[in-house]
Amino acid sequence: TKARCICEEDAPSNDGEPHSQLKIYDISGGKKSDESTTKDCPDCITRLYHIPTSTFITSENRKVFIADGTMYDEFADLCQAAAQEIMAEKCKLTWVTICDGKNGSVNTRQMMENITPADTSNNSDEFPVNRSENSLEPIRALVTKQTHNNPNRKPHDTLLISTGKGKVRAGIFSRQHLLTTGLEPATCLPLLVEAQNRDMHCVVIDPNARTDREGMATFEASVRSLFDCHCELKEDEIEDGALGGDMDPSVPVDGSIFVLAHSASGGQLVRYLLNRQSAQFLSRIRSISFTDSTHSIQWVRNHPHLASLIQSSKSLYIKTFNPMRDEGNGEDSGGVECPKDQFWTHRFGEIRTIYSGTTGEHILT
């Protein structure tokens, strides 16, 4: 089955009549063919498209073209890789390697207890490993390319995005919606574009790089390396050909950090902050947006500073509208304050909580 991601833009032409402009991404061969010179369209949706039948893949016909099981997983992996390539190209991101996985798994608990920022180095021994295990998937992150050695460089705020658990990878919120709804709703691309327009640095980590069972360890290793240790990444640790001679992948050590933590990543973030309260990462946080997060305020009840942070005006909880439990119309609920009952307050505290505008779609929050 051949398939392409296709972005169709209906725009008025010089004669006033609408015409279609297409950007096509061939995911079957891994190469992109741009069949248009159209300008970027903020309202466009990049869709998976079956060429022989001229059919968009939807939730209704998906099984006709993509069977469940192995075929679904293979297609989802292809689409995720294509989506990440598009995000990297559009938003000037590059992959950096945090742990190459050649020496086995990261024992993050041991790492957190035995290594301080002053102990960091540029070799793989920076991360304690279990050498009896086979090599694993490398832990990587997408970060904004920067011009290095720029004397006029100004402090940049940073947007940190971390997706939920499961088989989704860096920057992807939903495999299903990536296949059937579109790239923009299923990924963080719109957020990255908005951050870029605000001259922010972007960091997209990959907590599921070694499956969701190792999600917490991967989250800790990623944030610690990128923000708390300021490890210098060698050029040979960067994806081949990703950077030009005047580009630097390092994360700025100044400026505020704005965090978007989705689902399980919200719990991972709170646990990380609990373990690293003296780290610079905590002091730089300007805002946290939890989207359907799994954390609990009870975890930090004995740590007033953290409890205050995740209930303060710096934090926002965005939740999916549940038609079985919530009153009103979910489609009209976007941005509306969510009433909090005793259970909600016990779990999440006094954090400001609003509806996302999605009904029963946790992965689209």
Wavefront OBJ file of the C-alpha trace (Angstrom):
o trace
v 0.000 0.000 0.000
v 1.381 3.358 -1.014
v 0.459 6.348 1.066
v 1.326 9.993 1.313
v 0.733 12.786 3.752
v -1.037 15.515 1.835
v -1.706 19.094 2.853
v -4.450 20.765 0.878
v -4.956 24.503 1.039
v -7.979 26.190 -0.486
v -6.912 29.758 -1.181
v -8.242 32.454 -3.482
v -6.333 32.920 -6.716
v -5.743 36.186 -8.530
v -9.074 35.857 -10.316
v -10.937 35.417 -7.049
v -11.686 31.724 -7.591
v -10.480 29.227 -4.964
v -7.843 26.751 -5.993
v -6.154 23.844 -4.265
v -2.494 23.863 -3.379
v -0.859 20.643 -2.284
v 2.157 19.690 -0.253
v 2.762 15.959 -0.495
v 5.030 13.904 1.739
v 5.861 10.422 0.466
v 6.198 8.236 3.559
v 6.526 4.961 1.686
v 10.025 5.815 0.473
v 11.002 8.236 3.208
v 11.531 11.106 0.774
v 9.604 14.319 0.558
v 8.344 15.678 -2.735
v 7.071 19.226 -2.617
v 4.500 19.710 -5.365
v 3.789 23.293 -4.510
v 5.543 26.505 -3.683
v 2.573 27.703 -1.676
v 3.199 29.629 1.498
v 2.574 27.974 4.858
v -1.063 27.736 5.796
v -1.932 27.822 9.519
v -5.360 26.310 8.862
v -4.111 23.424 6.703
v -4.295 19.813 7.828
v -1.631 17.384 6.659
v -3.434 14.103 5.969
v -2.570 10.512 5.185
v -3.714 9.839 1.628
v -4.134 6.595 -0.333
v -2.928 7.369 -3.851
v -4.480 4.609 -6.012
v -8.021 5.337 -4.815
v -7.590 9.073 -4.108
v -8.910 8.540 -0.588
v -8.074 10.200 2.710
v -7.571 7.710 5.542
v -10.299 8.205 8.171
v -11.416 6.419 11.313
v -14.215 4.831 9.267
v -12.062 3.392 6.466
v -8.739 2.958 8.236
v -9.047 -0.844 8.581
v -9.691 -1.147 4.850
v -6.244 0.278 4.107
v -4.321 -0.373 7.338
v -5.085 -3.599 9.181
v -4.783 -3.893 12.944
v -1.697 -5.461 14.435
v 1.736 -5.430 12.841
v 0.673 -3.443 9.785
v -0.853 -0.740 11.992
v 2.312 -0.490 14.084
v 4.532 -0.312 11.008
v 2.409 2.385 9.406
v 2.201 4.333 12.659
v 5.995 4.235 13.002
v 6.432 5.473 9.426
v 3.963 8.297 9.989
v 5.584 9.302 13.269
v 9.003 9.452 11.623
v 7.562 11.501 8.749
v 5.801 13.845 11.183
v 8.998 14.383 13.171
v 10.890 15.145 9.968
v 8.271 17.717 9.000
v 8.340 19.325 12.478
v 12.140 19.442 12.467
v 12.302 21.030 9.026
v 9.501 23.515 9.551
v 10.612 24.652 13.011
v 14.397 24.394 12.549
v 14.857 21.574 15.058
v 17.560 18.935 15.207
v 18.009 15.666 17.062
v 20.503 15.505 19.907
v 21.510 12.252 21.569
v 21.278 12.120 25.342
v 22.278 8.460 25.745
v 23.270 6.339 22.768
v 22.179 3.062 24.380
v 25.261 1.143 23.254
v 26.178 0.180 26.813
v 22.725 -0.841 27.990
v 20.032 0.858 30.019
v 20.174 4.042 32.050
v 19.874 3.378 35.755
v 18.437 6.792 36.489
v 17.830 6.227 40.178
v 21.511 5.470 40.677
v 22.389 8.381 38.402
v 20.282 10.787 40.453
v 21.831 9.646 43.729
v 25.478 9.408 42.744
v 26.108 12.061 40.080
v 26.054 15.810 40.514
v 26.261 18.402 37.720
v 29.914 18.966 38.560
v 30.629 15.300 37.783
v 29.310 15.372 34.238
v 31.456 14.514 31.264
v 31.071 13.996 27.550
v 31.461 10.229 27.509
v 28.872 7.477 27.846
v 29.958 6.729 31.439
v 28.102 9.855 32.496
v 25.077 7.582 32.700
v 25.458 4.465 34.901
v 24.598 1.424 32.842
v 23.755 -2.228 33.218
v 26.444 -3.783 31.023
v 24.837 -7.229 31.140
v 21.991 -6.002 28.951
v 22.033 -5.571 25.196
v 22.208 -2.193 23.533
v 18.956 -0.286 23.662
v 17.181 2.424 21.730
v 19.064 5.727 22.065
v 17.442 8.493 24.091
v 17.145 11.598 21.926
v 15.370 14.947 21.924
v 14.400 17.494 19.303
v 15.864 20.913 20.086
v 16.033 24.239 18.277
v 19.144 24.913 16.235
v 21.071 27.955 17.424
v 23.815 30.111 16.006
v 26.821 29.659 18.236
v 29.439 32.170 19.198
v 27.007 34.984 18.538
v 28.120 37.979 20.653
v 24.718 39.631 20.259
v 22.769 36.614 21.419
v 19.863 37.495 23.700
v 18.351 35.257 26.411
v 15.724 32.935 24.978
v 12.755 31.485 26.783
v 12.325 27.756 26.238
v 9.223 25.690 25.542
v 9.574 22.129 26.840
v 7.056 19.591 25.510
v 6.654 16.049 26.798
v 4.003 13.658 25.481
v 2.102 10.884 27.269
v 2.855 7.178 27.701
v 2.363 4.434 25.147
v 3.887 3.969 21.700
v 3.854 7.652 20.783
v 7.251 9.210 20.233
v 8.702 12.712 20.602
v 6.212 15.389 19.606
v 3.378 12.944 18.833
v 0.248 12.929 20.988
v -1.745 10.269 19.129
v -0.832 7.603 16.592
v -4.478 6.983 15.749
v -5.216 10.628 14.978
v -1.955 10.968 13.075
v -3.269 8.283 10.712
v -6.902 9.339 10.538
v -7.280 13.004 11.523
v -4.123 14.817 10.557
v -0.607 15.754 11.551
v -1.465 19.086 13.153
v -4.129 17.821 15.624
v -2.050 14.767 16.532
v 1.321 16.445 17.118
v 2.854 19.473 18.798
v 3.581 21.169 15.451
v 1.124 24.087 16.010
v 2.674 24.712 19.431
v 6.185 24.686 17.990
v 5.193 27.126 15.258
v 3.649 29.473 17.816
v 6.737 29.233 20.035
v 8.976 29.949 17.057
v 6.888 33.014 16.216
v 7.570 34.221 19.770
v 11.319 33.671 19.339
v 11.348 30.836 21.868
v 13.725 27.910 21.962
v 11.956 24.524 21.735
v 12.798 21.204 23.353
v 10.729 18.083 22.640
v 11.757 15.056 24.684
v 10.905 11.401 24.047
v 9.883 9.649 27.298
v 8.829 6.486 25.444
v 12.144 5.994 23.646
v 12.660 2.777 25.626
v 8.962 1.913 25.979
v 6.624 3.474 28.509
v 7.869 1.097 31.227
v 11.109 3.108 31.273
v 9.288 6.413 30.854
v 10.255 7.929 34.198
v 13.927 6.989 33.835
v 14.009 8.403 30.310
v 12.249 11.605 31.377
v 14.750 12.113 34.223
v 17.760 11.463 32.022
v 16.467 13.833 29.327
v 15.585 16.795 31.536
v 18.640 16.407 33.722
v 21.013 16.309 30.766
v 19.375 19.132 28.819
v 18.574 21.560 31.629
v 20.307 20.736 34.905
v 23.758 19.633 33.774
v 24.227 21.681 30.610
v 26.144 18.774 29.117
v 28.111 19.778 26.042
v 26.985 17.539 23.181
v 29.761 16.592 20.807
v 29.169 17.019 17.117
v 29.446 13.261 16.554
v 26.577 12.799 19.027
v 24.323 14.849 16.764
v 22.402 13.313 13.927
v 24.660 13.144 10.878
v 24.305 16.195 8.669
v 21.741 17.811 10.953
v 23.725 20.950 11.675
v 25.624 23.392 9.571
v 28.945 24.800 10.662
v 27.376 27.788 12.433
v 24.690 25.896 14.327
v 24.729 24.776 17.955
v 22.204 22.300 19.472
v 22.729 23.234 23.127
v 19.798 24.382 25.252
v 20.039 27.987 26.512
v 21.109 28.274 30.140
v 19.231 31.530 30.550
v 15.638 32.601 30.065
v 12.449 31.145 31.488
v 11.094 27.651 30.844
v 7.488 27.043 29.836
v 6.422 23.402 30.234
v 3.651 21.466 28.514
v 3.274 18.071 30.193
v 0.654 15.733 28.759
v -0.892 12.818 30.629
v 1.793 10.602 32.247
v 4.428 13.272 31.640
v 2.678 15.469 34.204
v 3.320 12.827 36.837
v 6.890 12.383 35.619
v 7.494 16.136 35.811
v 6.228 16.418 39.397
v 8.274 13.403 40.486
v 11.377 14.865 38.845
v 10.883 18.209 40.584
v 10.395 16.361 43.860
v 13.732 14.592 43.428
v 15.646 17.635 42.154
v 14.362 20.572 44.182
v 17.754 22.316 44.203
v 18.234 22.027 40.447
v 18.355 25.109 38.248
v 15.525 23.698 36.112
v 13.033 24.305 38.932
v 14.089 27.909 39.489
v 13.695 28.732 35.768
v 10.141 27.425 35.387
v 7.827 30.271 34.457
v 4.707 28.288 33.651
v 3.407 24.694 33.603
v 0.454 23.505 31.539
v -0.789 20.092 32.609
v -3.051 18.457 30.017
v -5.003 15.540 31.503
v -2.045 15.001 33.810
v -1.695 11.975 36.093
v 0.075 13.742 38.969
v -1.270 14.250 42.481
v -0.842 17.184 44.833
v -0.532 14.629 47.632
v 2.933 13.687 46.391
v 4.286 17.096 47.396
v 2.189 17.809 50.475
v 5.366 17.816 52.614
v 7.139 20.177 50.218
v 5.365 23.542 50.463
v 7.425 25.206 47.712
v 6.475 22.597 45.116
v 2.894 22.368 46.322
v 2.614 26.123 45.957
v 4.150 26.113 42.467
v 1.781 23.560 40.952
v -1.265 25.299 42.423
v -0.178 28.869 41.718
v -1.010 31.212 38.860
v 2.044 29.758 37.085
v 0.232 26.462 36.597
v -2.829 25.505 34.578
v -4.670 22.194 34.300
v -6.482 21.535 31.010
v -8.879 18.606 31.015
v -11.026 16.736 28.526
v -14.781 17.256 28.760
v -16.465 14.063 29.980
v -20.141 13.980 28.853
v -20.939 11.347 31.487
v -19.658 13.501 34.326
v -19.545 17.127 33.182
v -22.473 19.398 32.458
v -22.893 21.405 29.281
v -21.693 21.024 25.702
v -18.131 19.741 25.349
v -17.561 21.366 21.963
v -18.376 24.787 23.416
v -16.383 24.242 26.605
v -12.933 25.254 25.422
v -11.356 27.622 27.959
v -14.329 27.428 30.332
v -13.529 27.076 34.029
v -14.097 23.544 35.274
v -16.001 23.185 38.560
v -13.926 21.265 41.098
v -15.461 18.807 43.558
v -13.894 17.431 46.735
v -12.239 14.523 44.943
v -10.688 16.804 42.316
v -9.352 19.194 44.949
v -7.880 16.329 46.957
v -6.116 14.981 43.858
v -4.966 18.195 42.151
v -5.358 20.932 44.762
v -6.448 24.474 43.912
v -4.843 24.633 40.474
v -6.852 26.608 37.943
v -8.654 24.062 35.751
v -10.283 24.637 32.372
v -11.816 22.448 29.676
v -9.856 21.774 26.516
v -12.808 21.922 24.123
v -12.505 18.228 23.244
v -15.106 15.646 24.287
v -13.835 12.283 25.459
v -10.603 12.726 23.471
v -7.888 12.539 26.087
v -5.164 12.370 23.442
v -6.319 15.625 21.804
v -6.356 17.690 25.005
l 1 2 3 4 5 6 7 8 9 10 11 12 13 14 15 16 17 18 19 20 21 22 23 24 25 26 27 28 29 30 31 32 33 34 35 36 37 38 39 40 41 42 43 44 45 46 47 48 49 50 51 52 53 54 55 56 57 58 59 60 61 62 63 64 65 66 67 68 69 70 71 72 73 74 75 76 77 78 79 80 81 82 83 84 85 86 87 88 89 90 91 92 93 94 95 96 97 98 99 100 101 102 103 104 105 106 107 108 109 110 111 112 113 114 115 116 117 118 119 120 121 122 123 124 125 126 127 128 129 130 131 132 133 134 135 136 137 138 139 140 141 142 143 144 145 146 147 148 149 150 151 152 153 154 155 156 157 158 159 160 161 162 163 164 165 166 167 168 169 170 171 172 173 174 175 176 177 178 179 180 181 182 183 184 185 186 187 188 189 190 191 192 193 194 195 196 197 198 199 200 201 202 203 204 205 206 207 208 209 210 211 212 213 214 215 216 217 218 219 220 221 222 223 224 225 226 227 228 229 230 231 232 233 234 235 236 237 238 239 240 241 242 243 244 245 246 247 248 249 250 251 252 253 254 255 256 257 258 259 260 261 262 263 264 265 266 267 268 269 270 271 272 273 274 275 276 277 278 279 280 281 282 283 284 285 286 287 288 289 290 291 292 293 294 295 296 297 298 299 300 301 302 303 304 305 306 307 308 309 310 311 312 313 314 315 316 317 318 319 320 321 322 323 324 325 326 327 328 329 330 331 332 333 334 335 336 337 338 339 340 341 342 343 344 345 346 347 348 349 350 351 352 353 354 355 356 357 358 359 360 361 362 363 364 365
